[in-house]
């Protein structure tokens, strides 16, 4: 078996097209930038009613050329992916082989986009997202890694080798290298090469997504529950409650975020009872949030409220007890048959740290929104009807604050992803052999000047996910402003 090139036979006709498209894009963008300093900003073609159509003159021509070249580059890249996924293994090179490995992800993305676009008028703000090109691109990037994490973590798909398995003789080998006969794996090549411990970089990148996608959104969601549960009453009632909670939030925010993270994930803290105690305090807030949410909604219907509260809070309490009861620690109080799961102490402390650091910022945002929205007419109307304070906060104020909160949620997942990568880069919190992107980048950067390939794939994966989250937030913000 020969080593794989990057594009194989597919590159015979796509590589020249890609090169020409990139050269045209760079040249037209440069000329457009130069002309923008000299062309008149008023040289625009317009309709009879005065609406603008496009810019005229040379500047307008090169603007259209830049757009056409950009679309050409995108179409060629899609050609590498689509054609490579359909060609037999090896004929489309490394890019085609990777595209073939991601074939289930492409199927899920296609089905999701087709259904979402078909029914977008019935899907509220989510459906409006598909009216924004920027939002669609960001959503596609995010869901690509979400589907990758789910298929790799839950179904053991996509990865070609075990992320921890070392193969003798493949230390720091370049992408496309052939593995020895008899090596356990689904294909005969290391698609992205081997790292400094002879492990498959492609498989480690795939499994690293499961860690990021599992921790970042869920920890951000917990932080939002804490921030909403405390921020709504602080902004709605004001007074002494607002003063005390705001002081505590400001006290936490006074510490630099990275320094606070480093303090919380040091080995001395990880091995102490502090993470468990913090988990016991912070993870009680989802129970409080859902208890007041459901009670305020169904407080006039006791026959419906009681069974709903019993079921929902019973399940959440079971998850809460399983989360804080960790085998081998001083708080392992649940029997094994009742304990649903045990979490690695390193992952637990990272999770708790993310919730602890993000909660005060979310609290400040929710408090500010509540201060503004509590004076609106619909709040006064709800109070006139005799609704309770928590009903007004959760069912009148919170839904009308969803736009800024959804945008901030997407951005905060991106910040959390970067923080997780930073912690992994410095070897804090997560286990040393963890395939998370930060740890993989850290391992690869030690020989970066000699071997660039171990560090680049996880860095590009991290970049693409954060870029997708930011584009998604921009798309959601753009559409929420139209409401």
DATA-V946467 format. One record per residue. N is the residue number from 0. RES is the residue in one small letter. D_CENTER is the distance of its C-alpha to the mean C-alpha in Angstrom with 1 decimal. Layout:
n = (N;N)
res = (RES;RES)
d_center = (D_CENTER;D_CENTER)
//
This chain:
n = (0;1;2;3;4;5;6;7;8;9;10;11;12;13;14;15;16;17;18;19;20;21;22;23;24;25;26;27;28;29;30;31;32;33;34;35;36;37;38;39;40;41;42;43;44;45;46;47;48;49;50;51;52;53;54;55;56;57;58;59;60;61;62;63;64;65;66;67;68;69;70;71;72;73;74;75;76;77;78;79;80;81;82;83;84;85;86;87;88;89;90;91;92;93;94;95;96;97;98;99;100;101;102;103;104;105;106;107;108;109;110;111;112;113;114;115;116;117;118;119;120;121;122;123;124;125;126;127;128;129;130;131;132;133;134;135;136;137;138;139;140;141;142;143;144;145;146;147;148;149;150;151;152;153;154;155;156;157;158;159;160;161;162;163;164;165;166;167;168;169;170;171;172;173;174;175;176;177;178;179;180;181;182;183;184;185;186;187;188;189;190;191;192;193;194;195;196;197;198;199;200;201;202;203;204;205;206;207;208;209;210;211;212;213;214;215;216;217;218;219;220;221;222;223;224;225;226;227;228;229;230;231;232;233;234;235;236;237;238;239;240;241;242;243;244;245;246;247;248;249;250;251;252;253;254;255;256;257;258;259;260;261;262;263;264;265;266;267;268;269;270;271;272;273;274;275;276;277;278;279;280;281;282;283;284;285;286;287;288;289;290;291;292;293;294;295;296;297;298;299;300;301;302;303;304;305;306;307;308;309;310;311;312;313;314;315;316;317;318;319;320;321;322;323;324;325;326;327;328;329;330;331;332;333;334;335;336;337;338;339;340;341;342;343;344;345;346;347;348;349;350;351;352;353;354;355;356;357;358;359;360;361;362;363;364;365;366;367;368;369;370;371;372;373;374;375;376;377;378;379;380;381;382;383;384;385;386;387;388;389;390;391;392;393;394;395;396;397;398;399;400;401;402;403;404;405;406;407;408;409;410;411;412;413;414;415;416;417;418;419;420;421;422;423;424;425;426;427;428;429;430;431;432;433;434;435;436;437;438;439;440;441;442;443;444;445;446;447;448;449;450;451;452;453;454;455;456;457;458;459;460;461;462;463;464;465;466;467;468;469;470;471;472;473;474;475;476;477;478;479;480;481;482)
res = (x;x;x;x;x;x;x;x;x;x;x;x;x;x;x;x;x;x;x;x;x;x;x;x;x;x;x;x;x;x;x;x;x;x;x;x;x;x;x;x;x;x;x;x;x;x;x;x;x;x;x;x;x;x;x;x;x;x;x;x;x;x;x;x;x;x;x;x;x;x;x;x;x;x;x;x;x;x;x;x;x;x;x;x;x;x;x;x;x;x;x;x;x;x;x;x;x;x;x;x;x;x;x;x;x;x;x;x;x;x;x;x;x;x;x;x;x;x;x;x;x;x;x;x;x;x;x;x;x;x;x;x;x;x;x;x;x;x;x;x;x;x;x;x;x;x;x;x;x;x;x;x;x;x;x;x;x;x;x;x;x;x;x;x;x;x;x;x;x;x;x;x;x;x;x;x;x;x;x;x;x;x;x;x;x;x;x;x;x;x;x;x;x;x;x;x;x;x;x;x;x;x;x;x;x;x;x;x;x;x;x;x;x;x;x;x;x;x;x;x;x;x;x;x;x;x;x;x;x;x;x;x;x;x;x;x;x;x;x;x;x;x;x;x;x;x;x;x;x;x;x;x;x;x;x;x;x;x;x;x;x;x;x;x;x;x;x;x;x;x;x;x;x;x;x;x;x;x;x;x;x;x;x;x;x;x;x;x;x;x;x;x;x;x;x;x;x;x;x;x;x;x;x;x;x;x;x;x;x;x;x;x;x;x;x;x;x;x;x;x;x;x;x;x;x;x;x;x;x;x;x;x;x;x;x;x;x;x;x;x;x;x;x;x;x;x;x;x;x;x;x;x;x;x;x;x;x;x;x;x;x;x;x;x;x;x;x;x;x;x;x;x;x;x;x;x;x;x;x;x;x;x;x;x;x;x;x;x;x;x;x;x;x;x;x;x;x;x;x;x;x;x;x;x;x;x;x;x;x;x;x;x;x;x;x;x;x;x;x;x;x;x;x;x;x;x;x;x;x;x;x;x;x;x;x;x;x;x;x;x;x;x;x;x;x;x;x;x;x;x;x;x;x;x;x;x;x;x;x;x;x;x;x;x;x;x;x;x;x;x;x;x;x;x;x;x;x;x;x;x;x;x;x)
d_center = (37.8;37.1;33.9;31.5;31.3;28.1;29.2;32.5;34.8;32.1;32.2;35.9;35.3;31.6;31.7;34.5;32.8;29.5;31.6;33.6;30.7;29.0;32.4;33.0;29.6;30.3;33.9;33.4;30.7;33.0;36.0;34.1;33.2;36.8;38.2;36.0;38.1;41.3;40.9;41.8;38.8;41.1;41.8;40.0;41.3;41.4;42.6;45.7;44.0;42.5;38.9;37.4;36.8;36.1;37.2;40.6;42.2;40.9;37.7;36.9;37.8;35.5;32.6;33.0;33.5;30.2;28.3;30.2;29.5;25.8;25.9;28.1;25.6;22.9;25.4;26.5;23.1;22.7;26.2;25.3;22.5;24.5;27.9;26.8;25.2;28.7;31.0;32.4;30.7;31.6;33.1;29.9;29.2;26.0;23.9;25.6;25.3;21.5;21.3;23.5;21.4;18.4;20.9;19.6;16.2;18.1;20.2;17.4;15.8;19.4;20.4;17.4;18.1;21.9;21.9;19.7;21.8;24.9;24.4;22.3;25.3;25.1;21.4;21.5;18.7;16.4;19.4;20.0;16.7;18.5;21.1;19.0;18.6;16.0;13.9;14.6;13.6;10.2;9.8;11.3;9.1;5.9;8.5;10.1;7.9;7.7;11.5;12.0;10.9;13.0;15.9;16.0;15.7;17.7;20.0;20.4;20.1;19.1;19.9;23.5;24.6;24.0;21.6;24.3;27.4;29.5;31.8;34.9;35.5;32.0;31.0;29.3;30.4;29.1;26.9;28.8;31.1;33.1;32.9;36.2;37.8;37.1;33.6;31.4;28.7;28.1;29.0;31.5;29.4;26.7;24.7;23.1;25.9;26.4;25.4;27.9;28.3;28.7;25.5;23.7;20.9;19.5;19.4;17.9;15.0;14.5;14.9;12.7;9.6;10.9;11.0;7.6;6.1;9.3;9.5;6.6;6.4;10.1;11.3;10.1;11.8;14.8;15.0;15.2;17.9;19.8;19.6;20.7;23.4;24.9;24.2;25.8;29.2;29.3;29.1;31.2;34.0;33.9;36.8;36.9;33.8;31.8;33.5;32.8;29.1;28.6;30.5;28.4;25.2;26.7;28.0;24.6;23.2;26.3;24.9;22.8;19.2;19.3;22.9;22.0;19.3;21.8;24.4;22.6;21.6;25.0;26.9;29.5;27.1;25.3;28.7;29.9;29.7;27.5;24.1;25.7;27.4;24.2;22.5;25.6;25.5;21.9;21.2;24.3;22.7;21.0;24.6;26.1;23.6;24.3;27.9;28.6;26.5;28.5;31.8;31.7;31.1;33.8;36.2;39.0;38.6;39.3;39.9;36.4;34.7;36.0;34.9;31.4;31.1;32.6;30.3;27.0;27.9;29.5;26.4;24.2;27.0;27.2;23.5;24.0;27.1;25.6;22.7;25.2;27.9;27.2;29.9;31.8;31.3;33.6;31.7;31.9;33.9;32.7;34.6;32.8;33.4;31.7;28.8;25.8;23.9;23.9;21.0;21.5;22.7;20.4;17.2;18.7;19.6;16.1;14.8;17.7;17.4;13.9;15.4;18.7;17.5;15.2;17.7;20.5;18.5;17.4;21.0;22.3;20.4;21.5;25.0;25.4;24.5;26.9;29.6;29.5;29.2;31.8;34.5;33.7;36.3;34.3;33.9;37.7;38.3;36.4;38.4;41.6;40.9;40.9;37.2;36.1;34.0;30.9;31.2;31.3;28.3;26.0;27.4;28.6;26.7;23.2;22.9;24.2;21.6;18.7;18.1;17.4;15.6;13.1;12.6;12.4;9.9;7.3;8.7;8.9;5.3;5.7;9.1;8.4;6.7;9.9;12.0;11.3;12.2;15.1;16.4;16.3;18.1;20.7;21.1;20.5;19.3;18.2;21.2;22.7;22.4;18.7;17.0;13.8;13.0;14.6;17.7;18.1;18.0;20.5;22.7;22.8;23.5;26.8;28.4;26.4;29.7;31.1;28.3;25.3;23.7;22.3;20.0;19.0;16.9;14.3;14.4;13.9;11.0;9.3;10.6;9.6;5.8;6.4;9.2;7.7;5.8;9.3;11.2;9.9;10.9;14.1;14.9;14.6;16.7;19.2;19.7;19.9;22.6;24.7;25.1)
//
